[in-house]
Amino acid sequence: MRCVGWGGRCKEGPHLPLLFPFLFPGLEGPRDLEAKEVTPRTALLTWTEPQVPPTSYLLTYDTPGGQTQEIELAGGLTSHQLRGLFPSTSYRAWLRAVWGESLTPPMSTSFTTGGLRVPFPRDCGEEMQNGVGTSRTSTIFLNGNREQPLNVFCDMETDGGGWLVFQRRMDGHTDFWRDWEDYARGFGNISGEFWLGNEVLHSLTRAGDYSMRVDLRAGDEAVFAQYDSFRVDSASEYYRLHLEGYHGTAGDSMSYHSGSVFSARDRDPNNLLISCAVSYRGAWWYRNCHYANLNGLYGSTVDHQGVSWYHWKGFEFSVPFTEMKLRPRGYQAPAWGG
């Protein structure tokens, strides 16, 4: 894997030769390379720069998979934080100074990341066991596979925490009037409005038993609907929804949709004469057609096209804030947790 550019962006691929093949031992390189503030997933590398700052630096380190990652950094820097490291893993890093096509011999340092109770958490419930007690963006690993990292938003405060948020509406800045493939892959910003993706929902719920919760807010009002069992089938089954076991304060507007396939504006597996997704400007597990339409048109109060939850506010009210989230069925919050 190679990372190039001042931001150190990475691209997958086979290991490539160094960009700068000419070593000049006489050039002054960086000194005192150290790894500080090492955590299970990050490490801060620091160094002392040469008297004359170089054009750039070339930072290299080996990954556990046997690949080499290279990051080009701007000259004048004296630190860089490595992210996305694996817990309980030994790393070795090398740093070279670069002048044009010339570079110095490398300085090196070694470090070992800290351990975690669950090194590769499959969901936010397992991430909470690692001591994460505040809501934030976290990295999980689909099926616990370290080769399948996924950035998600974990709600660690609501009802004991451990919730993986897979949908949020809050300001209307993200367009949810999208096609089938967008909903399959996911879209948006997990710190703002987003849909995590039907493929991810299937992968998660296929691998374990999950509950699902919907949080709705309008001004000072806040209600929720929770379902004891939640599962999404594969693409070959059109991401069919299965849920049961309602309790909450919002009213049960989702049980009606259990057993329904997912529909989007360009694909309606129900083969209805008039597509529900087109009629109600959303993408959802429509039946004929909906009591919930949380991916509808934000702010719309006409023709049942808004972000609606019928058993709370009816069809003509568009809910300003929604979150859909899942966590392991039977989840128990750690004694220290929320």
C-alpha positions as CSV (number, residue, x, y, z in Angstrom):
1,M,0.0,0.0,0.0
2,R,1.3,3.5,-0.9
3,C,0.3,6.8,0.6
4,V,1.3,9.9,-1.4
5,G,0.6,13.6,-1.2
6,W,0.8,16.0,1.8
7,G,-2.3,14.4,3.3
8,G,-0.8,10.9,3.1
9,R,-3.8,9.5,1.2
10,C,-3.5,5.8,0.6
11,K,-4.2,3.6,-2.4
12,E,-4.5,-0.2,-2.4
13,G,-2.1,-2.0,-4.6
14,P,1.1,-4.1,-4.7
15,H,4.2,-2.7,-3.0
16,L,5.9,-0.2,-5.3
17,P,9.6,0.9,-5.3
18,L,10.4,4.1,-3.5
19,L,9.7,7.3,-5.3
20,F,13.2,8.5,-4.5
21,P,15.9,6.0,-5.3
22,F,19.0,8.1,-4.7
23,L,20.6,7.8,-1.2
24,F,23.0,10.5,-0.1
25,P,24.7,9.6,3.2
26,G,26.2,13.1,3.5
27,L,22.9,14.9,3.8
28,E,21.7,15.7,7.3
29,G,18.6,13.7,8.1
30,P,16.0,13.8,10.9
31,R,17.1,12.7,14.4
32,D,15.5,11.2,17.5
33,L,12.6,9.4,15.9
34,E,10.3,8.2,18.6
35,A,6.8,6.8,19.0
36,K,4.8,8.5,21.7
37,E,1.2,8.4,23.0
38,V,0.8,4.8,21.6
39,T,-2.8,3.5,21.9
40,P,-4.3,0.3,20.6
41,R,-5.0,2.0,17.2
42,T,-2.8,5.1,17.0
43,A,0.8,6.2,17.6
44,L,2.3,9.7,17.5
45,L,5.7,9.7,15.7
46,T,8.0,12.7,16.6
47,W,11.5,13.7,15.4
48,T,14.0,16.5,15.4
49,E,14.3,18.2,12.0
50,P,17.7,18.9,10.3
51,Q,19.2,22.3,10.6
52,V,18.1,22.9,7.1
53,P,14.5,21.7,6.6
54,P,14.1,19.3,3.7
55,T,11.8,19.5,0.8
56,S,9.7,16.7,2.4
57,Y,9.9,13.6,4.4
58,L,9.2,10.0,3.5
59,L,7.7,7.9,6.3
60,T,7.5,4.2,5.8
61,Y,6.1,1.4,8.0
62,D,5.2,-2.2,7.6
63,T,1.7,-3.4,8.1
64,P,0.8,-6.7,9.7
65,G,-0.4,-8.0,6.4
66,G,3.2,-7.8,5.0
67,Q,2.6,-4.7,2.9
68,T,4.6,-1.5,3.2
69,Q,2.9,1.8,3.6
70,E,4.6,5.0,2.5
71,I,3.5,8.5,3.4
72,E,5.1,11.7,2.0
73,L,5.0,14.5,4.5
74,A,5.7,18.2,4.1
75,G,9.2,19.5,5.1
76,G,9.2,21.4,8.4
77,L,7.0,18.9,10.2
78,T,8.3,17.3,13.4
79,S,5.4,14.8,14.1
80,H,2.8,12.7,12.4
81,Q,0.1,10.5,13.9
82,L,-0.4,7.0,12.5
83,R,-4.1,5.9,12.6
84,G,-5.9,2.7,11.9
85,L,-3.3,0.5,13.5
86,F,-4.1,-2.9,14.9
87,P,-4.1,-3.6,18.6
88,S,-1.4,-5.7,20.3
89,T,0.8,-5.5,17.2
90,S,4.5,-4.7,16.8
91,Y,5.4,-2.0,14.2
92,R,8.7,-0.6,12.9
93,A,8.8,2.8,11.2
94,W,11.5,4.5,9.1
95,L,11.8,8.2,8.3
96,R,14.0,9.8,5.5
97,A,14.5,13.4,4.6
98,V,14.0,14.3,0.9
99,W,15.7,17.0,-1.2
100,G,14.5,16.9,-4.7
101,E,15.4,13.3,-5.9
102,S,17.9,12.8,-3.0
103,L,17.1,11.2,0.3
104,T,19.0,10.4,3.5
105,P,19.5,7.0,5.1
106,P,16.5,6.1,7.3
107,M,16.1,6.7,11.0
108,S,13.9,4.0,12.6
109,T,11.9,3.2,15.7
110,S,9.8,0.3,16.9
111,F,6.7,0.3,19.0
112,T,3.9,-2.1,20.0
113,T,0.3,-1.0,20.2
114,G,-1.8,-1.5,23.3
115,G,-4.3,-4.4,23.7
116,L,-8.0,-4.3,23.6
117,R,-10.6,-6.7,25.2
118,V,-12.1,-7.1,21.7
119,P,-9.3,-6.3,19.2
120,F,-11.6,-6.3,16.1
121,P,-15.1,-5.3,17.3
122,R,-17.9,-6.4,15.1
123,D,-20.3,-3.7,16.3
124,C,-20.6,-0.8,18.7
125,G,-21.7,-3.2,21.5
126,E,-18.2,-4.9,21.3
127,E,-16.6,-1.5,20.9
128,M,-18.1,-0.4,24.2
129,Q,-16.4,-3.4,25.9
130,N,-13.2,-1.8,24.8
131,G,-13.8,1.2,27.1
132,V,-15.4,3.6,24.6
133,G,-18.1,5.3,26.7
134,T,-18.9,8.4,24.7
135,S,-20.8,8.7,21.4
136,R,-18.3,9.1,18.6
137,T,-17.1,7.8,15.2
138,S,-15.4,4.4,15.7
139,T,-14.0,1.7,13.5
140,I,-15.6,-1.7,13.5
141,F,-14.7,-4.8,11.5
142,L,-17.3,-6.7,9.6
143,N,-17.6,-10.2,10.9
144,G,-14.6,-9.4,13.1
145,N,-12.3,-9.6,10.1
146,R,-9.4,-7.1,10.4
147,E,-9.4,-6.8,6.6
148,Q,-12.9,-5.4,6.6
149,P,-12.7,-2.1,8.6
150,L,-15.8,0.2,8.6
151,N,-16.1,3.7,10.1
152,V,-19.4,4.0,11.9
153,F,-21.0,6.3,14.5
154,C,-21.6,4.7,17.9
155,D,-24.3,6.0,20.2
156,M,-22.8,5.0,23.6
157,E,-25.3,7.0,25.7
158,T,-28.9,6.1,24.7
159,D,-30.5,3.4,26.9
160,G,-27.1,1.9,28.0
161,G,-25.3,2.6,24.7
162,G,-23.8,0.1,22.3
163,W,-25.9,1.4,19.4
164,L,-24.5,1.5,15.8
165,V,-26.3,4.3,14.0
166,F,-27.2,3.4,10.4
167,Q,-29.5,6.3,9.5
168,R,-29.7,10.0,10.5
169,R,-31.8,12.9,9.3
170,M,-31.2,16.3,11.0
171,D,-31.0,19.3,8.7
172,G,-31.9,18.3,5.1
173,H,-28.4,19.0,3.8
174,T,-28.0,15.4,2.4
175,D,-30.1,14.3,-0.6
176,F,-32.0,11.1,0.2
177,W,-33.8,11.0,-3.2
178,R,-31.3,8.4,-4.6
179,D,-31.2,5.2,-6.5
180,W,-30.9,1.6,-5.6
181,E,-27.1,1.4,-5.8
182,D,-26.7,4.4,-3.6
183,Y,-28.8,2.8,-0.9
184,A,-27.0,-0.5,-1.4
185,R,-23.5,1.2,-0.9
186,G,-24.6,3.9,1.5
187,F,-24.0,7.7,1.3
188,G,-23.7,10.8,3.4
189,N,-21.5,11.8,6.3
190,I,-21.7,9.6,9.5
191,S,-21.2,12.8,11.6
192,G,-24.2,14.4,9.9
193,E,-26.9,12.9,7.7
194,F,-26.4,9.5,6.1
195,W,-27.6,6.0,5.2
196,L,-24.9,3.4,6.1
197,G,-25.9,1.0,3.3
198,N,-28.1,-2.1,2.8
199,E,-25.1,-4.3,2.1
200,V,-23.7,-3.4,5.5
201,L,-27.0,-3.9,7.2
202,H,-27.2,-7.4,5.7
203,S,-23.6,-8.2,6.6
204,L,-24.2,-7.2,10.2
205,T,-27.5,-8.8,10.8
206,R,-26.5,-12.0,9.0
207,A,-23.6,-12.5,11.4
208,G,-25.6,-12.0,14.7
209,D,-28.9,-11.3,16.4
210,Y,-29.7,-7.6,16.6
211,S,-32.3,-5.3,18.0
212,M,-33.3,-2.0,16.3
213,R,-34.2,1.4,17.7
214,V,-35.7,4.5,16.1
215,D,-35.3,7.8,17.8
216,L,-37.5,10.7,16.7
217,R,-37.3,14.3,17.8
218,A,-39.4,17.5,17.1
219,G,-38.5,20.5,19.2
220,D,-38.7,19.5,22.8
221,E,-40.5,16.3,22.0
222,A,-38.6,13.0,21.9
223,V,-40.0,9.5,21.3
224,F,-38.6,6.1,20.4
225,A,-39.6,2.8,18.9
226,Q,-37.6,-0.3,19.7
227,Y,-37.8,-3.8,18.1
228,D,-36.4,-6.9,19.8
229,S,-35.4,-8.5,16.5
230,F,-34.1,-6.9,13.3
231,R,-32.6,-8.5,10.2
232,V,-32.0,-7.5,6.5
233,D,-31.7,-10.1,3.8
234,S,-29.2,-10.1,1.0
235,A,-29.4,-8.2,-2.3
236,S,-30.7,-11.4,-4.0
237,E,-33.7,-11.1,-1.7
238,Y,-34.0,-7.3,-2.3
239,Y,-32.8,-6.6,1.2
240,R,-36.1,-7.8,2.7
241,L,-36.8,-6.5,6.2
242,H,-37.6,-8.7,9.2
243,L,-38.5,-7.2,12.6
244,E,-40.7,-8.0,15.6
245,G,-41.1,-7.2,19.3
246,Y,-42.1,-3.5,19.4
247,H,-42.0,-1.4,22.6
248,G,-41.6,2.3,23.0
249,T,-43.3,5.7,23.0
250,A,-43.5,6.6,19.3
251,G,-46.2,4.1,18.3
252,D,-45.6,1.0,16.1
253,S,-45.2,2.3,12.5
254,M,-42.6,-0.3,11.4
255,S,-44.2,-3.7,12.1
256,Y,-46.4,-3.0,9.0
257,H,-43.2,-3.1,6.9
258,S,-41.8,-6.3,8.2
259,G,-41.5,-8.8,5.4
260,S,-41.3,-6.1,2.8
261,V,-38.5,-5.8,0.2
262,F,-36.5,-2.5,-0.2
263,S,-37.6,-0.2,-3.0
264,A,-35.9,2.8,-4.6
265,R,-36.9,5.2,-7.3
266,D,-35.3,3.1,-10.1
267,R,-36.1,-0.4,-8.7
268,D,-39.4,-1.6,-7.3
269,P,-39.3,-5.4,-6.7
270,N,-43.0,-5.2,-5.7
271,N,-43.9,-4.5,-9.4
272,L,-46.8,-2.2,-8.3
273,L,-48.6,-0.3,-11.0
274,I,-47.3,2.9,-9.4
275,S,-44.1,2.7,-7.5
276,C,-44.3,3.6,-3.8
277,A,-40.8,5.0,-3.9
278,V,-41.6,7.3,-6.7
279,S,-45.0,8.3,-5.3
280,Y,-43.6,9.1,-1.8
281,R,-40.2,10.4,-2.8
282,G,-38.1,8.0,-0.7
283,A,-36.4,4.6,-0.6
284,W,-37.8,2.2,1.9
285,W,-39.3,-1.2,2.8
286,Y,-42.6,-0.2,1.2
287,R,-45.6,-2.4,1.4
288,N,-48.7,-0.7,0.0
289,C,-47.3,1.8,0.8
290,H,-46.2,3.0,4.2
291,Y,-46.7,4.0,7.9
292,A,-43.1,5.1,8.2
293,N,-41.1,6.9,5.5
294,L,-37.9,8.0,7.3
295,N,-36.0,8.4,4.0
296,G,-38.6,10.6,2.5
297,L,-38.3,14.3,1.4
298,Y,-37.0,16.3,4.3
299,G,-39.4,19.0,5.4
300,S,-42.2,18.0,3.0
301,T,-45.7,18.2,4.5
302,V,-47.8,17.2,1.5
303,D,-48.8,14.0,-0.2
304,H,-47.3,11.8,2.5
305,Q,-43.9,12.5,1.0
306,G,-42.1,13.8,4.1
307,V,-40.0,12.1,6.8
308,S,-43.1,10.6,8.5
309,W,-43.9,8.2,11.4
310,Y,-47.7,7.9,11.2
311,H,-48.4,6.6,14.7
312,W,-46.7,9.7,16.3
313,K,-47.4,12.7,14.0
314,G,-49.4,11.3,11.1
315,F,-48.6,11.5,7.4
316,E,-48.4,15.3,6.9
317,F,-45.7,16.1,9.5
318,S,-42.1,15.8,8.5
319,V,-40.0,14.7,11.5
320,P,-36.9,17.0,11.9
321,F,-34.6,14.5,13.5
322,T,-34.5,10.8,13.1
323,E,-31.9,8.1,14.0
324,M,-32.1,4.4,13.2
325,K,-29.6,2.2,15.1
326,L,-28.9,-1.4,16.0
327,R,-27.1,-3.3,18.7
328,P,-26.7,-7.0,19.7
329,R,-29.9,-8.5,21.0
330,G,-29.8,-9.0,24.7
331,Y,-27.0,-6.5,25.1
332,Q,-26.0,-5.6,28.6
333,A,-24.1,-2.4,29.2
334,P,-20.7,-2.7,31.0
335,A,-20.9,-1.9,34.7
336,W,-18.9,1.3,34.1
337,G,-20.9,2.3,31.0
338,G,-23.9,4.5,30.4
